[in-house]
Every structure is written in C-alpha cells, then in structure tokens.
Amino acid sequence: MSSHLVWSIIRNNNAFLLKKRNISKPFSTEPNNLTNVNSFRYNALIDKKSVGIVDAPDKKGFTVVYKKASTQNKPRQSYKYGL
C-alpha cells in the first residue's frame, strides 16, 4: 500500500495517539517516532525506513533501532538493533 493511503487511514485513530483537551495537535507514542508528533513526516508506522532509540537491556546507555526497507512486509524481522 502507498504511504499516503495508510496515513489517511491511521491519521485520526490508532493505538498510539495521545489526545488531550485544549491541545490542537495530538501526540503520538509510537516506536521510532523521535519527535512524538502525529504527522505524516514523523510517522514511523508508514515509512519504509526509520530510526529510534530504546534503553539498553542492562539499563546503561541506549540502543539504536532501525527499520530496514527491504523487510517492510515482514514486521517482526524489519527492526534491527544496534549499529
């Protein structure tokens, strides 16, 4: 599917939206969205490639997570940890 079609479907309702009163734009809590802004540009669910940061398993530092474009149809295998 095209990214524009997916964005039009998930733009106003998905599990990662954080809507509050008196805030014009809702926030997004999805993984690999570093800015937490719900917009087409920063949405990691619809992009073929994305980068994120998570806590390291030993709680010392962080680990870089990236999404590969070649495995976009295999969600479990698309995320790689480390550099």
Gaussian input, Z-matrix of N, CA and C with variables (Angstrom, degrees):
# hf/3-21g

backbone

0 1
 N
 C     1     B1
 C     2     B2     1     A1
 N     3     B3     2     A2     1     D1
 C     4     B4     3     A3     2     D2
 C     5     B5     4     A4     3     D3
 N     6     B6     5     A5     4     D4
 C     7     B7     6     A6     5     D5
 C     8     B8     7     A7     6     D6
 N     9     B9     8     A8     7     D7
 C    10    B10     9     A9     8     D8
 C    11    B11    10    A10     9     D9
 N    12    B12    11    A11    10    D10
 C    13    B13    12    A12    11    D11
 C    14    B14    13    A13    12    D12
 N    15    B15    14    A14    13    D13
 C    16    B16    15    A15    14    D14
 C    17    B17    16    A16    15    D15
 N    18    B18    17    A17    16    D16
 C    19    B19    18    A18    17    D17
 C    20    B20    19    A19    18    D18
 N    21    B21    20    A20    19    D19
 C    22    B22    21    A21    20    D20
 C    23    B23    22    A22    21    D21
 N    24    B24    23    A23    22    D22
 C    25    B25    24    A24    23    D23
 C    26    B26    25    A25    24    D24
 N    27    B27    26    A26    25    D25
 C    28    B28    27    A27    26    D26
 C    29    B29    28    A28    27    D27
 N    30    B30    29    A29    28    D28
 C    31    B31    30    A30    29    D29
 C    32    B32    31    A31    30    D30
 N    33    B33    32    A32    31    D31
 C    34    B34    33    A33    32    D32
 C    35    B35    34    A34    33    D33
 N    36    B36    35    A35    34    D34
 C    37    B37    36    A36    35    D35
 C    38    B38    37    A37    36    D36
 N    39    B39    38    A38    37    D37
 C    40    B40    39    A39    38    D38
 C    41    B41    40    A40    39    D39
 N    42    B42    41    A41    40    D40
 C    43    B43    42    A42    41    D41
 C    44    B44    43    A43    42    D42
 N    45    B45    44    A44    43    D43
 C    46    B46    45    A45    44    D44
 C    47    B47    46    A46    45    D45
 N    48    B48    47    A47    46    D46
 C    49    B49    48    A48    47    D47
 C    50    B50    49    A49    48    D48
 N    51    B51    50    A50    49    D49
 C    52    B52    51    A51    50    D50
 C    53    B53    52    A52    51    D51
 N    54    B54    53    A53    52    D52
 C    55    B55    54    A54    53    D53
 C    56    B56    55    A55    54    D54
 N    57    B57    56    A56    55    D55
 C    58    B58    57    A57    56    D56
 C    59    B59    58    A58    57    D57
 N    60    B60    59    A59    58    D58
 C    61    B61    60    A60    59    D59
 C    62    B62    61    A61    60    D60
 N    63    B63    62    A62    61    D61
 C    64    B64    63    A63    62    D62
 C    65    B65    64    A64    63    D63
 N    66    B66    65    A65    64    D64
 C    67    B67    66    A66    65    D65
 C    68    B68    67    A67    66    D66
 N    69    B69    68    A68    67    D67
 C    70    B70    69    A69    68    D68
 C    71    B71    70    A70    69    D69
 N    72    B72    71    A71    70    D70
 C    73    B73    72    A72    71    D71
 C    74    B74    73    A73    72    D72
 N    75    B75    74    A74    73    D73
 C    76    B76    75    A75    74    D74
 C    77    B77    76    A76    75    D75
 N    78    B78    77    A77    76    D76
 C    79    B79    78    A78    77    D77
 C    80    B80    79    A79    78    D78
 N    81    B81    80    A80    79    D79
 C    82    B82    81    A81    80    D80
 C    83    B83    82    A82    81    D81
 N    84    B84    83    A83    82    D82
 C    85    B85    84    A84    83    D83
 C    86    B86    85    A85    84    D84
 N    87    B87    86    A86    85    D85
 C    88    B88    87    A87    86    D86
 C    89    B89    88    A88    87    D87
 N    90    B90    89    A89    88    D88
 C    91    B91    90    A90    89    D89
 C    92    B92    91    A91    90    D90
 N    93    B93    92    A92    91    D91
 C    94    B94    93    A93    92    D92
 C    95    B95    94    A94    93    D93
 N    96    B96    95    A95    94    D94
 C    97    B97    96    A96    95    D95
 C    98    B98    97    A97    96    D96
 N    99    B99    98    A98    97    D97
 C   100   B100    99    A99    98    D98
 C   101   B101   100   A100    99    D99
 N   102   B102   101   A101   100   D100
 C   103   B103   102   A102   101   D101
 C   104   B104   103   A103   102   D102
 N   105   B105   104   A104   103   D103
 C   106   B106   105   A105   104   D104
 C   107   B107   106   A106   105   D105
 N   108   B108   107   A107   106   D106
 C   109   B109   108   A108   107   D107
 C   110   B110   109   A109   108   D108
 N   111   B111   110   A110   109   D109
 C   112   B112   111   A111   110   D110
 C   113   B113   112   A112   111   D111
 N   114   B114   113   A113   112   D112
 C   115   B115   114   A114   113   D113
 C   116   B116   115   A115   114   D114
 N   117   B117   116   A116   115   D115
 C   118   B118   117   A117   116   D116
 C   119   B119   118   A118   117   D117
 N   120   B120   119   A119   118   D118
 C   121   B121   120   A120   119   D119
 C   122   B122   121   A121   120   D120
 N   123   B123   122   A122   121   D121
 C   124   B124   123   A123   122   D122
 C   125   B125   124   A124   123   D123
 N   126   B126   125   A125   124   D124
 C   127   B127   126   A126   125   D125
 C   128   B128   127   A127   126   D126
 N   129   B129   128   A128   127   D127
 C   130   B130   129   A129   128   D128
 C   131   B131   130   A130   129   D129
 N   132   B132   131   A131   130   D130
 C   133   B133   132   A132   131   D131
 C   134   B134   133   A133   132   D132
 N   135   B135   134   A134   133   D133
 C   136   B136   135   A135   134   D134
 C   137   B137   136   A136   135   D135
 N   138   B138   137   A137   136   D136
 C   139   B139   138   A138   137   D137
 C   140   B140   139   A139   138   D138
 N   141   B141   140   A140   139   D139
 C   142   B142   141   A141   140   D140
 C   143   B143   142   A142   141   D141
 N   144   B144   143   A143   142   D142
 C   145   B145   144   A144   143   D143
 C   146   B146   145   A145   144   D144
 N   147   B147   146   A146   145   D145
 C   148   B148   147   A147   146   D146
 C   149   B149   148   A148   147   D147
 N   150   B150   149   A149   148   D148
 C   151   B151   150   A150   149   D149
 C   152   B152   151   A151   150   D150
 N   153   B153   152   A152   151   D151
 C   154   B154   153   A153   152   D152
 C   155   B155   154   A154   153   D153
 N   156   B156   155   A155   154   D154
 C   157   B157   156   A156   155   D155
 C   158   B158   157   A157   156   D156
 N   159   B159   158   A158   157   D157
 C   160   B160   159   A159   158   D158
 C   161   B161   160   A160   159   D159
 N   162   B162   161   A161   160   D160
 C   163   B163   162   A162   161   D161
 C   164   B164   163   A163   162   D162
 N   165   B165   164   A164   163   D163
 C   166   B166   165   A165   164   D164
 C   167   B167   166   A166   165   D165
 N   168   B168   167   A167   166   D166
 C   169   B169   168   A168   167   D167
 C   170   B170   169   A169   168   D168
 N   171   B171   170   A170   169   D169
 C   172   B172   171   A171   170   D170
 C   173   B173   172   A172   171   D171
 N   174   B174   173   A173   172   D172
 C   175   B175   174   A174   173   D173
 C   176   B176   175   A175   174   D174
 N   177   B177   176   A176   175   D175
 C   178   B178   177   A177   176   D176
 C   179   B179   178   A178   177   D177
 N   180   B180   179   A179   178   D178
 C   181   B181   180   A180   179   D179
 C   182   B182   181   A181   180   D180
 N   183   B183   182   A182   181   D181
 C   184   B184   183   A183   182   D182
 C   185   B185   184   A184   183   D183
 N   186   B186   185   A185   184   D184
 C   187   B187   186   A186   185   D185
 C   188   B188   187   A187   186   D186
 N   189   B189   188   A188   187   D187
 C   190   B190   189   A189   188   D188
 C   191   B191   190   A190   189   D189
 N   192   B192   191   A191   190   D190
 C   193   B193   192   A192   191   D191
 C   194   B194   193   A193   192   D192
 N   195   B195   194   A194   193   D193
 C   196   B196   195   A195   194   D194
 C   197   B197   196   A196   195   D195
 N   198   B198   197   A197   196   D196
 C   199   B199   198   A198   197   D197
 C   200   B200   199   A199   198   D198
 N   201   B201   200   A200   199   D199
 C   202   B202   201   A201   200   D200
 C   203   B203   202   A202   201   D201
 N   204   B204   203   A203   202   D202
 C   205   B205   204   A204   203   D203
 C   206   B206   205   A205   204   D204
 N   207   B207   206   A206   205   D205
 C   208   B208   207   A207   206   D206
 C   209   B209   208   A208   207   D207
 N   210   B210   209   A209   208   D208
 C   211   B211   210   A210   209   D209
 C   212   B212   211   A211   210   D210
 N   213   B213   212   A212   211   D211
 C   214   B214   213   A213   212   D212
 C   215   B215   214   A214   213   D213
 N   216   B216   215   A215   214   D214
 C   217   B217   216   A216   215   D215
 C   218   B218   217   A217   216   D216
 N   219   B219   218   A218   217   D217
 C   220   B220   219   A219   218   D218
 C   221   B221   220   A220   219   D219
 N   222   B222   221   A221   220   D220
 C   223   B223   222   A222   221   D221
 C   224   B224   223   A223   222   D222
 N   225   B225   224   A224   223   D223
 C   226   B226   225   A225   224   D224
 C   227   B227   226   A226   225   D225
 N   228   B228   227   A227   226   D226
 C   229   B229   228   A228   227   D227
 C   230   B230   229   A229   228   D228
 N   231   B231   230   A230   229   D229
 C   232   B232   231   A231   230   D230
 C   233   B233   232   A232   231   D231
 N   234   B234   233   A233   232   D232
 C   235   B235   234   A234   233   D233
 C   236   B236   235   A235   234   D234
 N   237   B237   236   A236   235   D235
 C   238   B238   237   A237   236   D236
 C   239   B239   238   A238   237   D237
 N   240   B240   239   A239   238   D238
 C   241   B241   240   A240   239   D239
 C   242   B242   241   A241   240   D240
 N   243   B243   242   A242   241   D241
 C   244   B244   243   A243   242   D242
 C   245   B245   244   A244   243   D243
 N   246   B246   245   A245   244   D244
 C   247   B247   246   A246   245   D245
 C   248   B248   247   A247   246   D246

   B1=1.4486
   B2=1.5189
   B3=1.2833
   B4=1.4590
   B5=1.5275
   B6=1.3065
   B7=1.4595
   B8=1.5251
   B9=1.3310
   B10=1.4649
   B11=1.5284
   B12=1.3177
   B13=1.4604
   B14=1.5265
   B15=1.3147
   B16=1.4663
   B17=1.5194
   B18=1.3391
   B19=1.4646
   B20=1.5252
   B21=1.3280
   B22=1.4649
   B23=1.5290
   B24=1.3221
   B25=1.4648
   B26=1.5272
   B27=1.3275
   B28=1.4676
   B29=1.5226
   B30=1.3061
   B31=1.4640
   B32=1.5224
   B33=1.3046
   B34=1.4626
   B35=1.5226
   B36=1.3173
   B37=1.4639
   B38=1.5237
   B39=1.3197
   B40=1.4555
   B41=1.5241
   B42=1.2956
   B43=1.4652
   B44=1.5231
   B45=1.3170
   B46=1.4584
   B47=1.5211
   B48=1.3222
   B49=1.4649
   B50=1.5197
   B51=1.3098
   B52=1.4570
   B53=1.5246
   B54=1.3250
   B55=1.4608
   B56=1.5240
   B57=1.3137
   B58=1.4644
   B59=1.5205
   B60=1.3086
   B61=1.4573
   B62=1.5188
   B63=1.3173
   B64=1.4629
   B65=1.5282
   B66=1.3195
   B67=1.4634
   B68=1.5210
   B69=1.3254
   B70=1.4603
   B71=1.5289
   B72=1.3291
   B73=1.4608
   B74=1.5220
   B75=1.3340
   B76=1.4645
   B77=1.5259
   B78=1.3146
   B79=1.4557
   B80=1.5208
   B81=1.3092
   B82=1.4475
   B83=1.5254
   B84=1.3265
   B85=1.4611
   B86=1.5193
   B87=1.3061
   B88=1.4627
   B89=1.5305
   B90=1.3256
   B91=1.4620
   B92=1.5260
   B93=1.3095
   B94=1.4644
   B95=1.5191
   B96=1.3104
   B97=1.4621
   B98=1.5243
   B99=1.3241
   B100=1.4622
   B101=1.5159
   B102=1.3242
   B103=1.4618
   B104=1.5208
   B105=1.3325
   B106=1.4685
   B107=1.5184
   B108=1.3226
   B109=1.4613
   B110=1.5210
   B111=1.3235
   B112=1.4523
   B113=1.5265
   B114=1.3239
   B115=1.4591
   B116=1.5231
   B117=1.3167
   B118=1.4586
   B119=1.5246
   B120=1.2987
   B121=1.4598
   B122=1.5246
   B123=1.3190
   B124=1.4607
   B125=1.5248
   B126=1.3035
   B127=1.4534
   B128=1.5223
   B129=1.3132
   B130=1.4629
   B131=1.5252
   B132=1.3110
   B133=1.4578
   B134=1.5217
   B135=1.3166
   B136=1.4573
   B137=1.5203
   B138=1.3179
   B139=1.4606
   B140=1.5189
   B141=1.3248
   B142=1.4589
   B143=1.5182
   B144=1.3379
   B145=1.4632
   B146=1.5213
   B147=1.3273
   B148=1.4627
   B149=1.5235
   B150=1.3275
   B151=1.4598
   B152=1.5205
   B153=1.3285
   B154=1.4530
   B155=1.5145
   B156=1.3180
   B157=1.4593
   B158=1.5231
   B159=1.3446
   B160=1.4638
   B161=1.5234
   B162=1.3280
   B163=1.4604
   B164=1.5230
   B165=1.3143
   B166=1.4644
   B167=1.5266
   B168=1.3298
   B169=1.4695
   B170=1.5253
   B171=1.3316
   B172=1.4607
   B173=1.5237
   B174=1.3305
   B175=1.4737
   B176=1.5253
   B177=1.3145
   B178=1.4633
   B179=1.5213
   B180=1.3071
   B181=1.4580
   B182=1.5140
   B183=1.3238
   B184=1.4542
   B185=1.5238
   B186=1.3180
   B187=1.4536
   B188=1.5185
   B189=1.3128
   B190=1.4585
   B191=1.5245
   B192=1.3309
   B193=1.4534
   B194=1.5177
   B195=1.3183
   B196=1.4502
   B197=1.5184
   B198=1.3086
   B199=1.4531
   B200=1.5191
   B201=1.3109
   B202=1.4550
   B203=1.5221
   B204=1.3165
   B205=1.4606
   B206=1.5205
   B207=1.3206
   B208=1.4621
   B209=1.5250
   B210=1.3277
   B211=1.4664
   B212=1.5275
   B213=1.3154
   B214=1.4583
   B215=1.5249
   B216=1.3306
   B217=1.4604
   B218=1.5260
   B219=1.3380
   B220=1.4625
   B221=1.5256
   B222=1.3254
   B223=1.4634
   B224=1.5235
   B225=1.2960
   B226=1.4648
   B227=1.5275
   B228=1.3118
   B229=1.4572
   B230=1.5219
   B231=1.3193
   B232=1.4610
   B233=1.5196
   B234=1.3284
   B235=1.4621
   B236=1.5224
   B237=1.3248
   B238=1.4585
   B239=1.5200
   B240=1.3135
   B241=1.4589
   B242=1.5179
   B243=1.3144
   B244=1.4545
   B245=1.5103
   B246=1.3095
   B247=1.4590
   B248=1.4619
   A1=109.53
   A2=115.27
   A3=118.57
   A4=110.03
   A5=115.07
   A6=119.73
   A7=111.64
   A8=117.61
   A9=119.95
   A10=111.57
   A11=116.76
   A12=120.43
   A13=110.63
   A14=117.40
   A15=121.02
   A16=110.28
   A17=117.66
   A18=120.84
   A19=110.89
   A20=118.09
   A21=119.55
   A22=111.55
   A23=117.58
   A24=121.12
   A25=111.28
   A26=118.04
   A27=120.75
   A28=113.83
   A29=118.50
   A30=122.09
   A31=112.71
   A32=118.65
   A33=121.54
   A34=114.58
   A35=117.90
   A36=118.64
   A37=110.29
   A38=115.16
   A39=122.49
   A40=107.99
   A41=117.16
   A42=121.28
   A43=113.53
   A44=117.86
   A45=121.03
   A46=113.65
   A47=119.15
   A48=121.49
   A49=110.84
   A50=115.58
   A51=122.62
   A52=107.22
   A53=115.40
   A54=120.85
   A55=110.02
   A56=116.47
   A57=123.21
   A58=109.12
   A59=116.56
   A60=120.76
   A61=110.51
   A62=115.65
   A63=124.18
   A64=113.60
   A65=118.04
   A66=122.19
   A67=107.03
   A68=115.74
   A69=119.48
   A70=112.68
   A71=118.24
   A72=120.97
   A73=110.05
   A74=118.22
   A75=119.49
   A76=111.20
   A77=115.72
   A78=121.71
   A79=109.49
   A80=115.95
   A81=121.58
   A82=109.17
   A83=117.04
   A84=121.43
   A85=112.02
   A86=117.26
   A87=120.62
   A88=111.55
   A89=116.81
   A90=119.05
   A91=110.82
   A92=116.89
   A93=126.02
   A94=113.88
   A95=119.21
   A96=121.98
   A97=106.30
   A98=116.56
   A99=121.15
   A100=113.13
   A101=118.99
   A102=121.37
   A103=113.10
   A104=118.32
   A105=124.23
   A106=112.81
   A107=117.40
   A108=122.74
   A109=107.69
   A110=116.95
   A111=121.35
   A112=108.83
   A113=116.70
   A114=121.47
   A115=108.88
   A116=115.58
   A117=121.00
   A118=111.08
   A119=116.77
   A120=121.38
   A121=112.79
   A122=118.15
   A123=121.81
   A124=113.89
   A125=119.10
   A126=122.20
   A127=110.12
   A128=116.91
   A129=121.45
   A130=112.32
   A131=118.35
   A132=120.63
   A133=112.02
   A134=117.90
   A135=120.70
   A136=113.42
   A137=117.80
   A138=120.65
   A139=110.97
   A140=115.39
   A141=119.69
   A142=111.02
   A143=116.06
   A144=121.08
   A145=108.68
   A146=116.67
   A147=120.93
   A148=109.18
   A149=115.03
   A150=121.75
   A151=108.30
   A152=117.23
   A153=121.61
   A154=111.15
   A155=115.39
   A156=122.17
   A157=108.22
   A158=116.84
   A159=122.30
   A160=108.53
   A161=116.20
   A162=120.77
   A163=110.07
   A164=115.95
   A165=120.89
   A166=109.19
   A167=117.85
   A168=119.91
   A169=113.80
   A170=117.75
   A171=120.14
   A172=112.60
   A173=117.42
   A174=124.68
   A175=113.09
   A176=116.98
   A177=121.31
   A178=107.81
   A179=117.18
   A180=121.03
   A181=111.89
   A182=115.33
   A183=121.01
   A184=109.80
   A185=115.49
   A186=122.84
   A187=108.37
   A188=116.42
   A189=121.77
   A190=108.37
   A191=116.52
   A192=122.93
   A193=107.42
   A194=116.92
   A195=119.33
   A196=110.15
   A197=114.78
   A198=122.64
   A199=108.14
   A200=116.97
   A201=121.48
   A202=110.29
   A203=116.68
   A204=121.74
   A205=111.70
   A206=117.62
   A207=120.13
   A208=112.88
   A209=118.30
   A210=121.16
   A211=111.45
   A212=117.44
   A213=119.83
   A214=113.23
   A215=118.65
   A216=121.11
   A217=112.58
   A218=117.39
   A219=122.94
   A220=107.77
   A221=118.86
   A222=121.44
   A223=114.47
   A224=118.68
   A225=120.27
   A226=111.72
   A227=117.25
   A228=121.52
   A229=113.02
   A230=118.42
   A231=120.04
   A232=113.19
   A233=119.28
   A234=121.54
   A235=110.23
   A236=116.05
   A237=123.08
   A238=108.75
   A239=117.17
   A240=122.65
   A241=110.12
   A242=116.19
   A243=121.77
   A244=111.46
   A245=115.46
   A246=120.63
   A247=109.05
   D1=152.11
   D2=177.76
   D3=-75.92
   D4=153.60
   D5=-177.89
   D6=-68.22
   D7=-29.99
   D8=178.56
   D9=-69.01
   D10=-37.18
   D11=177.40
   D12=-66.97
   D13=-44.54
   D14=178.84
   D15=-62.97
   D16=-41.00
   D17=179.32
   D18=-63.10
   D19=-40.27
   D20=179.78
   D21=-66.28
   D22=-26.47
   D23=178.64
   D24=-79.40
   D25=-44.66
   D26=-173.53
   D27=-96.96
   D28=2.16
   D29=-174.75
   D30=-58.92
   D31=-47.24
   D32=-173.73
   D33=-101.87
   D34=-11.84
   D35=-179.76
   D36=-150.66
   D37=111.44
   D38=169.26
   D39=-153.79
   D40=171.04
   D41=-174.00
   D42=-70.76
   D43=-15.53
   D44=-174.86
   D45=-98.00
   D46=0.40
   D47=-179.57
   D48=-75.47
   D49=140.90
   D50=178.87
   D51=-125.74
   D52=94.46
   D53=-177.26
   D54=-98.07
   D55=135.47
   D56=177.86
   D57=-129.09
   D58=161.10
   D59=176.47
   D60=-72.05
   D61=150.50
   D62=176.34
   D63=60.19
   D64=21.15
   D65=173.62
   D66=-119.63
   D67=123.79
   D68=-173.61
   D69=-70.91
   D70=-40.12
   D71=-179.65
   D72=-110.19
   D73=128.34
   D74=177.18
   D75=-73.74
   D76=152.97
   D77=176.35
   D78=-89.43
   D79=164.20
   D80=179.01
   D81=-126.33
   D82=134.28
   D83=-178.72
   D84=-108.37
   D85=21.11
   D86=-177.24
   D87=-70.00
   D88=152.36
   D89=177.42
   D90=-67.38
   D91=148.87
   D92=179.81
   D93=68.74
   D94=10.89
   D95=171.78
   D96=-99.61
   D97=95.70
   D98=-171.74
   D99=-72.06
   D100=-23.70
   D101=-177.81
   D102=-94.77
   D103=-13.74
   D104=-177.50
   D105=58.78
   D106=29.68
   D107=176.91
   D108=-104.68
   D109=133.60
   D110=178.89
   D111=-85.97
   D112=89.58
   D113=178.30
   D114=-146.46
   D115=162.54
   D116=-179.32
   D117=-61.08
   D118=-37.49
   D119=-175.90
   D120=-66.85
   D121=-39.18
   D122=-173.58
   D123=-102.42
   D124=2.94
   D125=-177.10
   D126=-75.62
   D127=121.03
   D128=-177.89
   D129=-87.22
   D130=-13.76
   D131=-179.77
   D132=-73.13
   D133=-30.32
   D134=-174.77
   D135=-100.71
   D136=-12.07
   D137=-179.13
   D138=-80.60
   D139=148.34
   D140=175.78
   D141=-74.29
   D142=-34.30
   D143=179.23
   D144=-126.46
   D145=140.51
   D146=176.34
   D147=-155.12
   D148=163.03
   D149=-178.70
   D150=-130.83
   D151=142.01
   D152=178.24
   D153=-145.65
   D154=172.88
   D155=179.85
   D156=-130.85
   D157=132.20
   D158=176.70
   D159=-130.32
   D160=162.18
   D161=176.46
   D162=-65.93
   D163=146.03
   D164=176.99
   D165=-71.45
   D166=152.14
   D167=-179.76
   D168=-59.47
   D169=-30.83
   D170=-179.83
   D171=-90.06
   D172=8.46
   D173=178.02
   D174=63.66
   D175=21.50
   D176=176.49
   D177=-122.40
   D178=102.73
   D179=179.29
   D180=94.22
   D181=-153.48
   D182=-177.22
   D183=-145.27
   D184=166.43
   D185=178.26
   D186=-125.55
   D187=137.90
   D188=178.01
   D189=-87.02
   D190=132.22
   D191=178.12
   D192=-117.05
   D193=131.01
   D194=177.10
   D195=-132.73
   D196=153.94
   D197=-177.05
   D198=-109.12
   D199=125.99
   D200=-177.68
   D201=-88.11
   D202=140.90
   D203=-179.02
   D204=-73.48
   D205=-29.21
   D206=-175.85
   D207=-72.24
   D208=-18.59
   D209=-178.79
   D210=-113.99
   D211=34.24
   D212=-175.83
   D213=-68.49
   D214=-22.36
   D215=178.53
   D216=-89.56
   D217=0.45
   D218=177.86
   D219=-122.78
   D220=85.71
   D221=-171.80
   D222=-58.31
   D223=-37.22
   D224=-178.09
   D225=-68.50
   D226=-35.14
   D227=-177.66
   D228=-90.78
   D229=-7.10
   D230=-173.60
   D231=-76.50
   D232=-23.19
   D233=-178.83
   D234=-94.56
   D235=127.94
   D236=178.71
   D237=-118.35
   D238=140.13
   D239=-178.17
   D240=-105.56
   D241=140.78
   D242=178.94
   D243=95.95
   D244=-176.13
   D245=-179.26
   D246=-95.26

